[in-house]
Amino acid sequence: MSGEITVVARLHPAPESIEQASAAVRAALAGIRAEDGCLQYDPHLADDGSFLIVERWASREALDAHSTGAAVQVLRDGLDGLTTAPAEVSVAESL
């Protein structure tokens, strides 16, 4: 299969860092959304204080390029030291 890819990522900012982590996510949005193959990249604040990011990519290749690209590095750098656990990431390919 080589279909559209959906990703759901959960980030765990420290409670005292939610505002700073939110700013880091917002700072990376334009760059990530402009990447080739990005169909959707929408962050949400969950009731438990975690961030859920719902992503859709045109292909596995587009997701792979995103994973190593400059825009996502901006996000990683911005979140450095602000999270309490590694990100949980689920990846699914359309049928």
Secondary structure, 3 states (H helix, E strand, C coil): CCCCEEEEEEEEECHHHHHHHHHHHHHHHHHHHCCCCEEEEEEEECCCCCEEEEEEECCHHHHHHHHCCHHHHHHHHHHCCCEEEEEEEEEEECC
